[in-house]
């Protein structure tokens, strides 16, 4: 017989629960474009209509490993988000603002 997730979670040690929560947050913070679109509850067709392109263009964009920042920005904005470019260094994080004027 299957157990409820809530029962299994309650039985976990607090340390294990905290580790699972951290892994969940990491997974949610990093995802490919197609998973982000799905998580936002959007279909490729709806996103294509918002971007004024055909659905195959959205599918192609989601498979790309390299694209212009302006293309990525328009894709993110069509999903209701805002793109920020961040550079991470051992001694800190810097937000790159050169691209803010492109919009």
MMTF fields as JSON, N, C-alpha, C and O atoms, coordinates in Angstrom:
{
  "mmtfVersion": "1.0.0",
  "mmtfProducer": "UNKNOWN",
  "numBonds": 411,
  "numAtoms": 412,
  "numGroups": 103,
  "numChains": 1,
  "numModels": 1,
  "chainsPerModel": [1],
  "groupsPerChain": [103],
  "chainIdList": ["A"],
  "bondAtomList": [4, 2, 8, 6, 12, 10, 16, 14, 20, 18, 24, 22, 28, 26, 32, 30, 36, 34, 40, 38, 44, 42, 48, 46, 52, 50, 56, 54, 60, 58, 64, 62, 68, 66, 72, 70, 76, 74, 80, 78, 84, 82, 88, 86, 92, 90, 96, 94, 100, 98, 104, 102, 108, 106, 112, 110, 116, 114, 120, 118, 124, 122, 128, 126, 132, 130, 136, 134, 140, 138, 144, 142, 148, 146, 152, 150, 156, 154, 160, 158, 164, 162, 168, 166, 172, 170, 176, 174, 180, 178, 184, 182, 188, 186, 192, 190, 196, 194, 200, 198, 204, 202, 208, 206, 212, 210, 216, 214, 220, 218, 224, 222, 228, 226, 232, 230, 236, 234, 240, 238, 244, 242, 248, 246, 252, 250, 256, 254, 260, 258, 264, 262, 268, 266, 272, 270, 276, 274, 280, 278, 284, 282, 288, 286, 292, 290, 296, 294, 300, 298, 304, 302, 308, 306, 312, 310, 316, 314, 320, 318, 324, 322, 328, 326, 332, 330, 336, 334, 340, 338, 344, 342, 348, 346, 352, 350, 356, 354, 360, 358, 364, 362, 368, 366, 372, 370, 376, 374, 380, 378, 384, 382, 388, 386, 392, 390, 396, 394, 400, 398, 404, 402, 408, 406],
  "bondOrderList": [1, 1, 1, 1, 1, 1, 1, 1, 1, 1, 1, 1, 1, 1, 1, 1, 1, 1, 1, 1, 1, 1, 1, 1, 1, 1, 1, 1, 1, 1, 1, 1, 1, 1, 1, 1, 1, 1, 1, 1, 1, 1, 1, 1, 1, 1, 1, 1, 1, 1, 1, 1, 1, 1, 1, 1, 1, 1, 1, 1, 1, 1, 1, 1, 1, 1, 1, 1, 1, 1, 1, 1, 1, 1, 1, 1, 1, 1, 1, 1, 1, 1, 1, 1, 1, 1, 1, 1, 1, 1, 1, 1, 1, 1, 1, 1, 1, 1, 1, 1, 1, 1],
  "groupList": [{"groupName": "UNK", "atomNameList": ["N", "CA", "C", "O"], "elementList": ["N", "C", "C", "O"], "formalChargeList": [0, 0, 0, 0], "bondAtomList": [1, 0, 2, 1, 3, 2], "bondOrderList": [1, 1, 2], "singleLetterCode": "X", "chemCompType": "L-PEPTIDE LINKING"}],
  "groupTypeList": [0, 0, 0, 0, 0, 0, 0, 0, 0, 0, 0, 0, 0, 0, 0, 0, 0, 0, 0, 0, 0, 0, 0, 0, 0, 0, 0, 0, 0, 0, 0, 0, 0, 0, 0, 0, 0, 0, 0, 0, 0, 0, 0, 0, 0, 0, 0, 0, 0, 0, 0, 0, 0, 0, 0, 0, 0, 0, 0, 0, 0, 0, 0, 0, 0, 0, 0, 0, 0, 0, 0, 0, 0, 0, 0, 0, 0, 0, 0, 0, 0, 0, 0, 0, 0, 0, 0, 0, 0, 0, 0, 0, 0, 0, 0, 0, 0, 0, 0, 0, 0, 0, 0],
  "groupIdList": [1, 2, 3, 4, 5, 6, 7, 8, 9, 10, 11, 12, 13, 14, 15, 16, 17, 18, 19, 20, 21, 22, 23, 24, 25, 26, 27, 28, 29, 30, 31, 32, 33, 34, 35, 36, 37, 38, 39, 40, 41, 42, 43, 44, 45, 46, 47, 48, 49, 50, 51, 52, 53, 54, 55, 56, 57, 58, 59, 60, 61, 62, 63, 64, 65, 66, 67, 68, 69, 70, 71, 72, 73, 74, 75, 76, 77, 78, 79, 80, 81, 82, 83, 84, 85, 86, 87, 88, 89, 90, 91, 92, 93, 94, 95, 96, 97, 98, 99, 100, 101, 102, 103],
  "secStructList": [7, 7, 7, 7, 2, 2, 2, 2, 2, 2, 2, 1, 7, 2, 2, 2, 2, 2, 2, 2, 2, 2, 2, 2, 2, 2, 2, 2, 2, 1, 7, 7, 2, 2, 2, 2, 2, 2, 2, 6, 6, 7, 7, 2, 2, 2, 2, 2, 2, 2, 2, 6, 1, 7, 2, 2, 2, 2, 2, 2, 2, 2, 2, 7, 1, 7, 7, 7, 2, 2, 2, 2, 2, 2, 2, 2, 2, 2, 6, 6, 7, 7, 7, 7, 3, 3, 3, 3, 3, 6, 6, 3, 3, 3, 3, 3, 7, 4, 4, 4, 4, 4, 7],
  "xCoordList": [0.837, 0.0, 0.89, 1.877, 0.547, 1.323, 1.124, 0.038, 2.231, 2.169, 2.029, 2.484, 1.403, 1.273, 2.629, 3.403, 2.904, 4.163, 4.276, 5.354, 3.184, 3.218, 3.609, 4.304, 3.169, 3.542, 5.033, 5.71, 5.538, 6.965, 7.812, 8.837, 7.373, 8.114, 8.121, 9.141, 7.003, 6.917, 7.871, 8.422, 8.069, 8.942, 10.427, 11.276, 10.747, 12.149, 12.757, 12.067, 14.056, 14.781, 14.834, 14.842, 14.871, 14.925, 16.092, 15.952, 17.235, 18.399, 18.119, 18.465, 17.5, 17.173, 16.135, 16.211, 15.168, 14.146, 14.783, 14.433, 15.717, 16.401, 17.223, 17.252, 17.892, 18.687, 17.779, 18.123, 16.661, 15.71, 15.167, 15.016, 14.876, 14.4, 15.453, 15.13, 16.72, 17.812, 17.962, 18.146, 17.885, 17.993, 16.829, 17.011, 15.647, 14.478, 14.68, 14.405, 15.161, 15.392, 16.454, 16.329, 17.493, 18.543, 17.971, 18.263, 17.169, 16.574, 15.621, 15.571, 14.865, 13.933, 14.652, 14.148, 15.832, 16.586, 17.345, 17.743, 17.55, 18.284, 17.495, 17.308, 17.032, 16.303, 16.405, 16.559, 16.322, 16.335, 15.072, 14.076, 15.14, 14.019, 12.705, 11.661, 12.739, 11.475, 10.847, 9.624, 11.665, 11.119, 10.599, 9.58, 11.3, 10.835, 9.482, 8.575, 9.366, 8.087, 6.971, 5.894, 7.235, 6.212, 5.876, 4.712, 6.907, 6.68, 5.834, 5.11, 5.921, 5.114, 3.714, 2.886, 3.451, 2.129, 1.837, 0.683, 2.881, 2.707, 3.0, 3.897, 2.244, 2.529, 3.432, 3.546, 4.069, 4.879, 4.01, 4.452, 2.781, 1.872, 1.544, 1.575, 1.232, 0.894, 2.109, 1.986, 3.272, 4.491, 4.808, 5.237, 4.602, 4.828, 3.909, 4.336, 2.657, 1.721, 2.172, 2.07, 2.666, 3.146, 4.37, 4.522, 5.242, 6.461, 6.241, 7.148, 5.036, 4.697, 5.591, 6.103, 5.757, 6.502, 5.679, 4.643, 6.148, 5.484, 5.955, 7.053, 5.13, 5.457, 6.774, 7.529, 7.098, 8.387, 9.594, 10.653, 9.424, 10.506, 10.777, 11.927, 9.72, 9.875, 10.569, 11.466, 10.16, 10.784, 12.271, 13.097, 12.607, 14.01, 14.795, 15.924, 14.201, 14.854, 15.152, 16.205, 14.222, 14.392, 15.491, 16.007, 15.845, 16.906, 18.287, 19.297, 18.339, 19.618, 20.5, 20.019, 21.801, 22.764, 23.477, 24.219, 23.251, 23.886, 22.889, 22.302, 22.704, 21.782, 22.142, 22.89, 21.608, 21.792, 21.095, 20.066, 21.661, 21.042, 19.675, 18.743, 19.544, 18.254, 17.185, 16.018, 17.572, 16.625, 16.185, 14.998, 17.144, 16.814, 15.958, 15.014, 16.285, 15.502, 14.043, 13.132, 13.813, 12.432, 11.682, 10.49, 12.373, 11.761, 11.348, 10.231, 12.249, 11.973, 10.858, 9.967, 10.894, 9.858, 8.499, 7.481, 8.461, 7.19, 6.579, 5.37, 7.426, 6.933, 6.601, 6.187, 6.783, 6.449, 7.622, 7.438, 8.842, 10.015, 10.876, 10.524, 12.013, 12.994, 14.369, 14.705, 15.159, 16.475, 17.521, 17.573, 18.356, 19.512, 20.741, 20.708, 21.827, 23.075, 23.981, 24.299, 24.39, 25.182, 26.51, 26.539, 27.611, 28.934, 29.317, 29.285, 29.679, 30.06, 31.572, 32.16, 32.187, 33.611, 33.831, 32.924, 35.023, 35.268, 35.044, 34.671, 35.273, 35.132, 33.82, 33.659, 32.887, 31.605, 30.867, 31.331, 29.721, 28.831, 28.65, 28.518, 28.647, 28.46, 27.34, 27.342, 26.377, 25.3, 25.826, 26.243, 25.809, 26.257, 25.077, 24.03, 25.25, 24.115, 24.226, 23.375, 25.262, 25.391, 24.145, 23.768, 23.517, 22.431, 21.078, 20.089, 21.006, 19.741, 19.189, 17.975, 20.055, 19.632, 19.168, 18.692, 19.294, 18.911, 17.405, 16.94, 16.651, 15.19, 14.668, 13.458],
  "yCoordList": [-1.177, 0.0, 1.252, 1.315, 2.219, 3.445, 4.318, 4.385, 4.992, 5.899, 7.328, 7.668, 8.145, 9.555, 10.233, 9.913, 11.173, 11.908, 12.658, 12.711, 13.23, 13.989, 13.097, 13.545, 11.836, 10.901, 10.579, 10.524, 10.367, 10.077, 11.268, 11.107, 12.463, 13.679, 13.896, 14.296, 13.638, 13.797, 12.84, 13.174, 11.664, 10.658, 10.965, 10.35, 11.906, 12.24, 12.993, 13.716, 12.81, 13.585, 15.032, 15.282, 15.989, 17.411, 17.73, 18.549, 17.087, 17.338, 16.866, 17.55, 15.712, 15.173, 16.048, 16.273, 16.54, 17.427, 18.724, 19.222, 19.268, 20.504, 20.281, 21.137, 19.132, 18.818, 18.661, 19.133, 18.022, 17.854, 19.211, 19.46, 20.085, 21.426, 22.198, 22.895, 22.075, 22.765, 22.24, 23.02, 20.934, 20.35, 20.797, 21.052, 20.89, 21.359, 22.787, 23.102, 23.66, 25.061, 25.182, 26.011, 24.364, 24.377, 23.965, 24.589, 22.929, 22.454, 23.488, 23.657, 24.182, 25.192, 26.442, 27.156, 26.71, 27.905, 27.729, 28.718, 26.496, 26.226, 25.259, 24.099, 25.74, 24.853, 25.351, 26.55, 24.444, 24.837, 25.639, 25.602, 26.359, 27.207, 26.443, 26.946, 25.231, 24.513, 24.136, 24.151, 23.8, 23.488, 24.749, 24.712, 25.863, 27.13, 27.513, 27.941, 27.349, 27.658, 26.804, 27.307, 25.507, 24.606, 24.963, 24.941, 25.295, 25.671, 26.931, 27.117, 27.793, 29.02, 28.749, 29.657, 27.508, 27.127, 27.599, 27.845, 27.728, 28.208, 27.103, 26.285, 27.087, 26.161, 26.885, 28.111, 26.126, 26.736, 27.617, 28.671, 27.189, 27.953, 29.311, 30.325, 29.334, 30.596, 31.521, 32.72, 30.965, 31.77, 32.304, 33.45, 31.487, 31.92, 33.087, 34.037, 33.017, 34.106, 35.399, 36.479, 35.287, 36.459, 37.066, 38.286, 36.198, 36.654, 37.022, 37.54, 36.754, 37.007, 36.19, 36.693, 34.903, 33.963, 32.685, 32.548, 31.754, 30.462, 29.526, 29.693, 28.555, 27.608, 26.879, 26.696, 26.447, 25.777, 26.663, 26.157, 27.969, 28.889, 28.83, 28.906, 28.695, 28.578, 27.259, 27.223, 26.179, 24.87, 24.929, 24.392, 25.571, 25.695, 26.533, 26.191, 27.618, 28.496, 27.745, 27.936, 26.901, 26.166, 25.108, 24.669, 24.701, 23.7, 24.332, 23.631, 25.623, 26.294, 26.27, 26.334, 26.177, 26.283, 27.628, 27.967, 28.401, 29.701, 30.627, 30.266, 31.828, 32.78, 34.192, 34.389, 35.166, 36.557, 36.839, 36.241, 37.742, 38.136, 38.756, 38.546, 39.51, 40.142, 39.088, 39.282, 37.98, 36.895, 36.242, 35.992, 35.97, 35.374, 36.32, 35.888, 37.618, 38.605, 38.603, 38.594, 38.611, 38.65, 37.379, 37.429, 36.248, 34.971, 35.023, 34.643, 35.492, 35.591, 36.601, 36.332, 37.746, 38.758, 38.269, 38.623, 37.46, 36.902, 35.954, 35.727, 35.401, 34.534, 35.329, 34.761, 36.647, 37.492, 37.766, 38.266, 37.442, 37.627, 38.778, 39.521, 38.909, 39.937, 39.277, 38.565, 39.504, 38.891, 39.771, 40.976, 39.164, 39.835, 39.012, 37.783, 39.683, 38.997, 39.198, 40.326, 38.083, 38.098, 37.39, 36.304, 38.009, 37.379, 36.978, 37.798, 35.702, 35.201, 35.006, 34.375, 35.557, 35.436, 34.851, 34.876, 34.323, 33.767, 34.783, 34.411, 36.067, 37.078, 37.865, 38.844, 37.458, 38.141, 38.018, 37.369, 38.65, 38.601, 40.024, 40.972, 40.163, 41.465, 41.361, 40.467, 42.282, 42.347, 43.182, 44.324, 42.623, 43.322, 44.138, 43.58, 45.459, 46.298, 46.865, 47.657, 46.476, 46.955, 46.659, 47.439, 45.545, 45.062, 45.627, 45.363, 46.385, 46.965, 47.951, 48.136, 48.582, 49.602, 49.027, 49.768, 47.705, 47.085, 47.068, 47.052, 47.072, 46.988, 48.268, 48.418],
  "zCoordList": [0.0, 0.0, 0.0, 0.733, -0.802, -0.903, 0.333, 0.91, 0.723, 1.867, 1.367, 0.275, 2.173, 1.835, 1.983, 2.886, 1.084, 1.14, 2.463, 3.056, 2.923, 4.181, 5.356, 6.268, 5.343, 6.412, 6.35, 7.377, 5.131, 4.973, 5.405, 6.068, 5.023, 5.379, 6.882, 7.444, 7.537, 8.986, 9.689, 10.738, 9.124, 9.732, 9.529, 10.175, 8.641, 8.378, 9.554, 10.273, 9.732, 10.741, 10.268, 9.063, 11.192, 10.798, 9.86, 8.952, 10.078, 9.214, 7.784, 6.821, 7.657, 6.334, 5.644, 4.436, 6.408, 5.855, 5.356, 4.286, 6.133, 5.734, 4.476, 3.593, 4.388, 3.206, 1.976, 0.892, 2.133, 1.031, 0.583, -0.613, 1.545, 1.202, 0.422, -0.54, 0.836, 0.142, -1.282, -2.216, -1.447, -2.79, -3.67, -4.861, -3.092, -3.837, -4.306, -5.463, -3.418, -3.783, -4.869, -5.77, -4.789, -5.814, -7.163, -8.183, -7.168, -8.417, -9.01, -10.228, -8.156, -8.645, -9.128, -9.996, -8.567, -8.939, -10.249, -10.864, -10.684, -11.909, -12.768, -12.401, -13.914, -14.816, -16.242, -16.474, -17.194, -18.607, -18.958, -18.236, -20.074, -20.496, -20.623, -20.209, -21.191, -21.387, -20.04, -19.907, -19.049, -17.728, -17.045, -16.354, -17.239, -16.677, -17.264, -16.551, -18.587, -19.24, -18.661, -18.339, -18.529, -17.974, -16.534, -16.137, -15.75, -14.35, -14.247, -13.269, -15.248, -15.28, -15.832, -15.901, -16.224, -16.71, -18.121, -18.471, -18.934, -20.305, -21.309, -21.104, -22.383, -23.483, -24.479, -24.446, -25.36, -26.412, -27.301, -27.758, -27.545, -28.408, -27.81, -28.507, -26.52, -25.855, -25.834, -26.084, -25.538, -25.518, -26.911, -27.053, -27.931, -29.315, -29.674, -30.33, -29.248, -29.526, -28.847, -29.429, -27.629, -26.904, -27.586, -27.64, -28.108, -28.778, -30.246, -30.898, -30.77, -32.174, -33.118, -34.119, -32.755, -33.598, -33.702, -33.053, -34.522, -34.657, -33.531, -33.0, -33.179, -32.109, -32.353, -31.398, -33.585, -33.796, -33.437, -33.065, -33.549, -33.172, -31.671, -31.238, -30.889, -29.435, -29.107, -28.265, -29.765, -29.539, -29.873, -29.135, -30.964, -31.373, -30.365, -30.013, -29.908, -28.944, -27.64, -27.032, -27.224, -25.977, -26.056, -25.029, -27.268, -27.439, -27.622, -27.559, -27.843, -28.08, -26.842, -25.71, -27.084, -25.99, -26.028, -25.106, -27.1, -27.25, -27.947, -28.966, -27.386, -28.004, -27.576, -26.619, -28.286, -27.914, -26.59, -26.273, -25.836, -24.568, -24.831, -24.055, -25.906, -26.226, -26.519, -26.178, -27.144, -27.42, -26.121, -25.911, -25.256, -23.968, -23.139, -22.479, -23.17, -22.414, -22.885, -22.057, -24.194, -24.694, -24.301, -23.995, -24.31, -23.915, -22.436, -22.086, -21.584, -20.146, -19.878, -19.072, -20.534, -20.34, -20.81, -20.216, -21.869, -22.351, -21.323, -21.319, -20.449, -19.379, -18.125, -17.115, -18.191, -17.041, -16.122, -15.012, -16.576, -15.733, -16.19, -17.106, -15.533, -15.852, -15.844, -14.899, -16.877, -16.985, -16.321, -16.564, -15.479, -14.896, -15.235, -15.164, -15.605, -15.891, -14.68, -14.305, -14.076, -12.853, -13.105, -13.683, -12.67, -12.728, -11.302, -10.384, -11.133, -9.819, -9.769, -10.647, -8.73, -8.491, -7.109, -6.277, -6.848, -5.509, -4.382, -3.269, -4.679, -3.633, -3.699, -2.971, -4.554, -4.584, -5.903, -6.84, -5.952, -7.104, -7.634, -6.86, -8.974, -9.602, -10.623, -11.469, -10.54, -11.539, -12.709, -12.517, -13.905, -15.105, -15.642, -15.969, -15.731, -16.117, -17.53, -17.935, -18.298, -19.678, -20.501, -21.376, -20.22, -21.069, -20.681, -21.364, -19.62, -19.179, -20.193, -20.279, -20.955, -21.921, -23.234, -24.095, -23.416, -24.683, -24.902, -26.042, -23.822, -23.928, -24.484, -24.659]
}
